[in-house]
Amino acid sequence: MIPQPPHQDTATRGQIFSWTLFDFANTAFSVIIITVIFPRYFIGHVAGGQRWLWGLAVSLSMLSAAILAPPLGAAADFSRNRKRYLLIFTLASVACTALLSTVHEGMIIAGMALFIIANLGFEGGIVFYDAFLPGLTTRKNYGRVSGYGFAMGYVGSLAILLIVNAMLPASSDPGYLGVVRLSFIVAAVFFLIFSLPLFLFVSEPPVAGVPPPSLMRAGIQRALGTFRLLFIERKHPSLARFLIAFFIYNDGVLTIIAFAAIFAEQVLQMSDTEIISFFAVVQTSAIAGSAAFGVITDRIGPKKTISITLFLWIGIVIAAYFITTTGQFYVVALAAGVAMGSSQSASRSFMALLTPRNREAEFFGFYDGLCGKASAVVGPLLFGILADLTGERNAALAIGIFFVAGLVLLQRVTEPPPYPEKQAA
């Protein structure tokens, strides 16, 4: 392992705020392109109502991100130049998100290709973004700062939803589809503008030692070594167990995110305005959930926090099977927002707590890539197929299996104490 520079334990409040703004920025992509607007546009106007094609597009994009993320995370760790990699992935996502506005009826291959590249840029960038967390604050405050990031993300989601809601005319308006496509450009511009503070103000660890001749080759070798270290040699058993549990329960979370708007439209026949209002409720409760549970995580620990949220997710999918009214769906939405914000925030802080010092990008590559993104290969495709064959209610209930299995496996993870500060691996 190459020599590492002295570790910066804390950053200024301005740097932490600039870091959280990237969460604020990139959720414009996740809420408009992954969750609310583009899935319904793609299924209803591009793919002729075939929901499995949307599930396939999500799965292929996440599989691509899973393959690339671990070696790229390790390569970024060797070079200590995470911002360069983050910028490349961000620009790819922004450009392809804007180009989605050119996709019209019947352009299934083009729509899937652009979405896959855009989502690859979004998901790949998160590997490098998350790897900044251990250098921003002390070990005891990981949960709090992670919660701030997710809370800012949900504020960003709420902001872009309000903007798009103000833009959209009635679905009967002749210019409706044109405005829908324009919303993809708005999301891209939003993502680009609010991501800039991270690149301008957040410090990059200095390069230490002599970089290897090929960062990609070195990254692949190191990623394979990390896999062997975790799952064959079992040098970090608690971390390995957590990654397996996260792999499973995160599949359920990402599947719900990808198909929630489709469920609302198909099962409850909700209009555009109602769906956007619904997701505004979700984002508002997620803001409260991520911020509140960030503090709770620091008090009771991330393991207990995640366990609580998984019980909540199990209740949510059971309730979704039985709901018949929009009012009931809003109640489920409030719970889903809290569960989403708290489970994602606590998982990120748990990963930071378990990760060895100076290998953050490498290990977060496995967290976000191999486990976080590969987990979404199964769920969305399964949901799409089940929804086409048996309906959305049965498909939603089936997703509960992921939460139950993840909860059981999580109990085998040993949570380390927040003190003393980590030593180099």
C-alpha positions as CSV (number, residue, x, y, z in Angstrom):
1,M,0.0,0.0,0.0
2,I,1.3,3.4,-1.0
3,P,2.3,6.0,1.7
4,Q,-0.6,8.2,2.8
5,P,-0.6,11.9,3.8
6,P,-1.6,13.0,7.3
7,H,-5.4,12.6,7.7
8,Q,-7.5,15.7,8.0
9,D,-10.1,14.9,10.8
10,T,-12.3,17.9,10.4
11,A,-13.3,20.5,7.8
12,T,-14.7,23.9,8.1
13,R,-18.5,24.4,8.3
14,G,-18.3,26.0,4.8
15,Q,-16.6,22.9,3.4
16,I,-19.2,20.6,5.0
17,F,-22.0,22.8,3.6
18,S,-20.4,22.7,0.1
19,W,-20.1,18.9,0.4
20,T,-23.8,18.6,1.3
21,L,-24.8,20.8,-1.7
22,F,-23.7,18.0,-4.0
23,D,-26.5,15.9,-2.3
24,F,-28.8,18.9,-2.9
25,A,-27.7,18.9,-6.6
26,N,-27.8,15.3,-7.6
27,T,-31.2,14.5,-6.2
28,A,-32.6,16.6,-9.1
29,F,-31.5,13.6,-11.3
30,S,-32.8,11.0,-8.9
31,V,-36.2,12.4,-8.3
32,I,-37.0,13.6,-11.9
33,I,-35.3,10.9,-14.0
34,I,-35.3,7.9,-11.7
35,T,-38.5,8.3,-9.7
36,V,-41.2,10.8,-10.7
37,I,-41.2,12.0,-14.3
38,F,-39.0,10.0,-16.7
39,P,-40.2,6.5,-15.7
40,R,-43.8,7.4,-16.4
41,Y,-42.8,9.2,-19.7
42,F,-40.6,6.2,-20.8
43,I,-43.2,3.5,-20.0
44,G,-46.2,5.4,-21.2
45,H,-44.9,7.3,-24.2
46,V,-41.7,5.6,-25.3
47,A,-42.0,1.9,-24.4
48,G,-45.7,1.4,-25.1
49,G,-46.6,0.5,-21.5
50,Q,-44.0,-2.2,-21.0
51,R,-42.9,-1.9,-17.4
52,W,-40.3,-4.6,-17.6
53,L,-38.3,-2.5,-20.1
54,W,-37.9,0.2,-17.4
55,G,-36.9,-2.4,-14.9
56,L,-34.3,-3.7,-17.4
57,A,-32.9,-0.2,-18.0
58,V,-32.5,0.4,-14.3
59,S,-30.9,-3.0,-13.8
60,L,-28.5,-2.6,-16.7
61,S,-27.4,0.8,-15.5
62,M,-26.8,-0.4,-12.0
63,L,-24.9,-3.5,-13.2
64,S,-22.6,-1.2,-15.2
65,A,-22.1,1.0,-12.2
66,A,-21.4,-2.0,-10.0
67,I,-18.7,-3.3,-12.4
68,L,-16.9,0.1,-12.7
69,A,-17.3,1.5,-9.2
70,P,-14.9,-0.7,-7.2
71,P,-11.8,-0.4,-9.5
72,L,-12.5,3.3,-10.0
73,G,-12.8,3.8,-6.3
74,A,-9.5,2.1,-5.7
75,A,-7.9,4.1,-8.5
76,A,-9.2,7.3,-7.0
77,D,-7.7,6.3,-3.6
78,F,-4.3,5.7,-5.2
79,S,-4.3,9.0,-7.0
80,R,-5.9,10.9,-4.1
81,N,-7.7,12.9,-6.8
82,R,-11.3,12.1,-6.2
83,K,-12.7,15.3,-7.5
84,R,-11.4,14.7,-11.0
85,Y,-13.3,11.4,-11.1
86,L,-16.3,12.9,-9.5
87,L,-16.3,15.7,-12.1
88,I,-16.1,13.2,-15.1
89,F,-19.1,11.2,-13.8
90,T,-21.1,14.3,-13.0
91,L,-20.6,15.8,-16.4
92,A,-21.6,12.5,-18.1
93,S,-24.8,12.4,-16.1
94,V,-25.7,16.0,-16.7
95,A,-25.1,15.8,-20.4
96,C,-27.1,12.6,-20.9
97,T,-29.9,13.8,-18.7
98,A,-30.3,16.9,-20.9
99,L,-30.2,14.7,-24.0
100,L,-33.1,12.6,-22.7
101,S,-35.2,15.6,-23.9
102,T,-34.6,14.4,-27.5
103,V,-36.2,11.0,-26.8
104,H,-39.7,10.6,-28.4
105,E,-42.2,7.8,-28.9
106,G,-40.7,4.5,-30.0
107,M,-37.1,5.5,-29.3
108,I,-36.7,2.7,-26.8
109,I,-33.0,1.9,-27.5
110,A,-32.0,5.6,-27.5
111,G,-34.0,6.3,-24.3
112,M,-32.5,3.3,-22.5
113,A,-28.9,4.0,-23.6
114,L,-29.1,7.7,-22.5
115,F,-30.7,6.7,-19.2
116,I,-28.1,4.0,-18.6
117,I,-25.2,6.4,-19.2
118,A,-26.8,9.2,-17.1
119,N,-27.5,6.8,-14.2
120,L,-24.0,5.4,-14.5
121,G,-22.6,8.9,-14.1
122,F,-24.9,9.6,-11.2
123,E,-24.2,6.3,-9.3
124,G,-20.5,6.3,-10.2
125,G,-20.0,9.8,-8.8
126,I,-21.5,8.8,-5.5
127,V,-18.6,6.5,-4.9
128,F,-16.2,9.5,-4.8
129,Y,-18.7,11.8,-3.1
130,D,-19.2,9.4,-0.2
131,A,-15.5,8.9,0.2
132,F,-15.1,12.5,1.3
133,L,-17.1,11.9,4.5
134,P,-14.4,10.4,6.8
135,G,-12.2,13.5,6.0
136,L,-14.9,16.0,6.9
137,T,-15.5,15.2,10.5
138,T,-14.5,13.1,13.4
139,R,-15.6,9.5,13.8
140,K,-18.2,10.3,16.5
141,N,-20.0,12.7,14.2
142,Y,-20.2,10.5,11.0
143,G,-24.0,10.0,11.5
144,R,-24.7,13.7,12.1
145,V,-22.8,14.9,9.0
146,S,-24.1,12.0,6.8
147,G,-27.6,13.0,8.0
148,Y,-27.0,16.6,7.0
149,G,-26.0,15.4,3.5
150,F,-29.2,13.4,3.0
151,A,-31.3,16.1,4.5
152,M,-29.9,18.6,1.9
153,G,-30.6,16.0,-0.8
154,Y,-34.2,15.9,0.2
155,V,-34.4,19.7,0.3
156,G,-33.0,19.6,-3.3
157,S,-35.6,17.0,-4.3
158,L,-38.4,19.2,-2.9
159,A,-37.0,22.3,-4.7
160,I,-36.9,20.6,-8.1
161,L,-40.3,19.1,-7.6
162,L,-41.8,22.5,-7.0
163,I,-40.0,23.9,-10.0
164,V,-41.3,21.1,-12.3
165,N,-44.8,21.3,-10.8
166,A,-45.0,25.0,-11.7
167,M,-43.9,24.1,-15.3
168,L,-46.2,21.2,-16.1
169,P,-49.6,22.0,-17.8
170,A,-52.5,19.6,-17.7
171,S,-51.9,16.3,-19.4
172,S,-54.6,17.2,-21.9
173,D,-52.6,20.3,-23.0
174,P,-51.1,19.9,-26.6
175,G,-47.7,21.0,-25.3
176,Y,-47.7,18.7,-22.3
177,L,-45.1,16.2,-23.6
178,G,-42.8,19.1,-24.7
179,V,-42.8,20.5,-21.2
180,V,-42.2,17.0,-19.7
181,R,-39.1,16.7,-22.0
182,L,-38.0,20.3,-20.9
183,S,-38.1,19.2,-17.3
184,F,-35.2,16.8,-18.1
185,I,-33.1,19.8,-19.1
186,V,-34.1,21.7,-16.0
187,A,-33.0,18.8,-13.9
188,A,-29.6,18.7,-15.7
189,V,-29.0,22.4,-15.2
190,F,-30.0,22.1,-11.5
191,F,-27.6,19.2,-11.0
192,L,-24.7,21.1,-12.7
193,I,-25.0,24.4,-10.9
194,F,-25.4,23.2,-7.3
195,S,-22.6,20.6,-7.7
196,L,-20.0,23.3,-8.3
197,P,-19.3,24.3,-4.7
198,L,-17.9,20.9,-3.8
199,F,-15.4,21.2,-6.7
200,L,-14.5,24.8,-5.7
201,F,-14.3,24.7,-1.9
202,V,-13.9,21.1,-0.5
203,S,-10.3,20.2,0.0
204,E,-8.7,17.3,-1.8
205,P,-6.1,15.2,0.2
206,P,-2.6,15.8,-1.3
207,V,-1.0,13.2,-3.5
208,A,1.4,11.0,-1.5
209,G,4.1,8.6,-2.9
210,V,4.6,7.7,-6.5
211,P,1.4,6.7,-8.4
212,P,1.6,3.4,-10.2
213,P,2.0,3.4,-14.1
214,S,-1.6,2.4,-14.6
215,L,-4.2,3.7,-12.1
216,M,-6.9,1.5,-13.7
217,R,-4.9,-1.7,-13.5
218,A,-3.8,-0.8,-10.0
219,G,-7.4,-0.1,-9.1
220,I,-8.6,-3.4,-10.5
221,Q,-5.9,-5.3,-8.6
222,R,-6.7,-3.5,-5.4
223,A,-10.4,-4.0,-5.8
224,L,-9.8,-7.7,-6.3
225,G,-7.6,-7.7,-3.3
226,T,-10.3,-5.9,-1.2
227,F,-12.8,-8.6,-2.3
228,R,-10.4,-11.3,-1.2
229,L,-9.6,-9.5,2.0
230,L,-13.3,-9.1,2.9
231,F,-14.9,-12.3,1.7
232,I,-12.2,-14.9,1.4
233,E,-9.6,-14.1,4.0
234,R,-12.3,-12.4,6.2
235,K,-9.9,-9.9,7.7
236,H,-12.9,-7.5,8.4
237,P,-15.8,-9.9,9.2
238,S,-18.2,-7.3,10.5
239,L,-17.7,-5.1,7.4
240,A,-18.2,-8.0,5.1
241,R,-21.4,-9.0,6.9
242,F,-22.7,-5.5,6.8
243,L,-22.0,-5.2,3.0
244,I,-24.0,-8.4,2.4
245,A,-26.9,-7.2,4.5
246,F,-26.8,-3.8,2.8
247,F,-26.7,-5.5,-0.6
248,I,-30.0,-7.2,0.1
249,Y,-32.1,-4.5,1.9
250,N,-30.8,-1.7,-0.4
251,D,-32.3,-3.7,-3.3
252,G,-35.7,-3.1,-1.8
253,V,-35.1,0.6,-1.2
254,L,-33.9,1.2,-4.8
255,T,-36.7,-0.8,-6.3
256,I,-39.3,1.2,-4.4
257,I,-37.7,4.5,-5.5
258,A,-37.7,3.3,-9.2
259,F,-41.4,2.2,-9.2
260,A,-43.2,4.4,-6.7
261,A,-44.6,6.8,-9.3
262,I,-45.7,3.9,-11.5
263,F,-47.5,2.4,-8.5
264,A,-49.3,5.6,-7.8
265,E,-50.3,6.1,-11.4
266,Q,-51.4,2.5,-12.2
267,V,-53.0,1.5,-8.8
268,L,-54.5,4.7,-7.7
269,Q,-54.8,6.6,-11.0
270,M,-53.1,9.7,-9.5
271,S,-52.6,12.7,-11.8
272,D,-49.3,14.5,-12.4
273,T,-50.1,17.2,-9.8
274,E,-51.1,14.5,-7.2
275,I,-48.0,12.5,-7.8
276,I,-45.7,15.5,-7.5
277,S,-47.5,16.5,-4.3
278,F,-47.2,13.0,-3.1
279,F,-43.4,13.0,-3.6
280,A,-43.1,16.4,-2.1
281,V,-44.6,14.8,1.1
282,V,-42.1,12.0,0.8
283,Q,-39.2,14.4,0.5
284,T,-40.4,16.5,3.4
285,S,-40.7,13.5,5.7
286,A,-37.3,12.3,4.4
287,I,-35.7,15.6,5.4
288,A,-37.0,15.2,8.9
289,G,-36.0,11.5,8.9
290,S,-32.5,11.9,7.7
291,A,-31.7,14.8,10.0
292,A,-33.4,13.3,13.1
293,F,-32.0,9.9,12.6
294,G,-28.6,11.3,12.0
295,V,-28.6,12.5,15.6
296,I,-30.3,9.3,16.7
297,T,-27.6,7.2,15.0
298,D,-24.8,9.0,16.9
299,R,-26.7,8.2,20.2
300,I,-27.9,4.6,19.7
301,G,-25.5,3.5,16.9
302,P,-26.2,2.9,13.2
303,K,-27.0,-0.8,13.7
304,K,-30.0,-0.2,15.9
305,T,-31.1,2.7,13.7
306,I,-31.0,0.6,10.5
307,S,-32.9,-2.2,12.3
308,I,-35.7,0.2,13.2
309,T,-35.9,1.5,9.7
310,L,-36.1,-2.0,8.2
311,F,-39.0,-2.9,10.5
312,L,-40.6,0.3,9.1
313,W,-40.0,-0.7,5.5
314,I,-41.6,-4.1,6.1
315,G,-44.7,-2.4,7.4
316,I,-44.7,-0.1,4.4
317,V,-44.7,-2.8,1.8
318,I,-47.5,-4.7,3.6
319,A,-49.6,-1.5,3.9
320,A,-49.0,-0.8,0.1
321,Y,-50.6,-4.1,-0.7
322,F,-53.9,-3.1,1.0
323,I,-54.2,0.6,0.4
324,T,-57.2,1.7,-1.7
325,T,-57.3,5.5,-1.4
326,T,-55.0,8.4,-2.0
327,G,-55.3,9.4,1.6
328,Q,-54.0,6.0,2.7
329,F,-51.2,6.3,0.2
330,Y,-50.1,9.7,1.7
331,V,-49.9,8.1,5.2
332,V,-47.6,5.4,3.7
333,A,-45.7,8.1,1.9
334,L,-44.9,9.8,5.2
335,A,-43.5,6.6,6.7
336,A,-41.6,5.8,3.5
337,G,-39.9,9.2,3.5
338,V,-38.8,8.7,7.1
339,A,-37.6,5.2,6.4
340,M,-35.7,6.2,3.2
341,G,-33.9,9.2,4.8
342,S,-33.0,7.3,7.9
343,S,-31.9,4.0,6.4
344,Q,-29.7,5.6,3.7
345,S,-28.1,8.0,6.2
346,A,-27.5,5.4,8.9
347,S,-26.1,3.0,6.3
348,R,-23.5,5.5,5.1
349,S,-22.4,6.4,8.6
350,F,-22.2,2.6,9.5
351,M,-20.0,2.1,6.5
352,A,-17.7,5.0,7.5
353,L,-17.5,3.6,11.0
354,L,-16.4,0.1,9.8
355,T,-14.0,1.3,7.0
356,P,-10.2,1.3,7.7
357,R,-8.5,4.6,7.6
358,N,-6.9,5.6,4.2
359,R,-8.8,3.1,2.2
360,E,-12.1,5.0,2.1
361,A,-12.5,5.3,-1.7
362,E,-11.6,1.7,-2.2
363,F,-14.0,0.4,0.5
364,F,-16.8,2.8,-0.4
365,G,-16.4,1.5,-4.0
366,F,-17.6,-1.8,-2.7
367,Y,-20.3,-0.2,-0.6
368,D,-21.7,2.0,-3.3
369,G,-20.7,-0.1,-6.2
370,L,-20.5,-3.8,-5.7
371,C,-23.1,-3.8,-2.9
372,G,-25.1,-0.6,-3.4
373,K,-25.5,-0.7,-7.2
374,A,-25.3,-4.4,-8.0
375,S,-28.1,-4.8,-5.4
376,A,-30.4,-2.9,-7.8
377,V,-29.9,-5.4,-10.6
378,V,-32.4,-7.9,-9.2
379,G,-35.2,-5.8,-7.6
380,P,-36.2,-3.5,-10.4
381,L,-36.3,-6.2,-13.0
382,L,-38.2,-8.5,-10.7
383,F,-40.7,-5.8,-9.8
384,G,-41.2,-4.9,-13.5
385,I,-41.8,-8.5,-14.5
386,L,-44.2,-9.2,-11.6
387,A,-46.1,-5.9,-12.2
388,D,-46.7,-6.9,-15.8
389,L,-47.7,-10.4,-14.9
390,T,-49.6,-10.0,-11.6
391,G,-50.0,-6.3,-10.9
392,E,-48.2,-3.7,-8.8
393,R,-49.7,-4.8,-5.4
394,N,-48.2,-8.3,-5.6
395,A,-44.9,-6.9,-6.9
396,A,-44.7,-4.4,-4.0
397,L,-45.4,-7.2,-1.4
398,A,-42.7,-9.4,-2.9
399,I,-40.1,-6.6,-2.3
400,G,-40.6,-7.1,1.5
401,I,-38.5,-10.2,1.3
402,F,-35.4,-8.1,0.7
403,F,-36.1,-6.1,3.9
404,V,-36.7,-9.2,6.0
405,A,-33.6,-10.9,4.8
406,G,-31.5,-7.8,5.3
407,L,-32.8,-7.3,8.8
408,V,-31.9,-10.9,9.8
409,L,-28.3,-10.7,8.3
410,L,-27.7,-7.2,9.9
411,Q,-28.0,-8.8,13.4
412,R,-24.8,-10.7,12.8
413,V,-22.8,-7.5,12.3
414,T,-20.7,-6.4,15.3
415,E,-20.8,-2.6,15.7
416,P,-17.5,-1.0,16.7
417,P,-17.3,1.8,19.3
418,P,-17.0,5.3,18.0
419,Y,-13.8,5.8,20.0
420,P,-10.9,5.8,19.7
421,E,-10.2,7.4,16.3
422,K,-9.4,4.9,13.6
423,Q,-5.9,3.9,12.9
424,A,-4.4,3.1,9.5
425,A,-5.3,-0.3,8.0
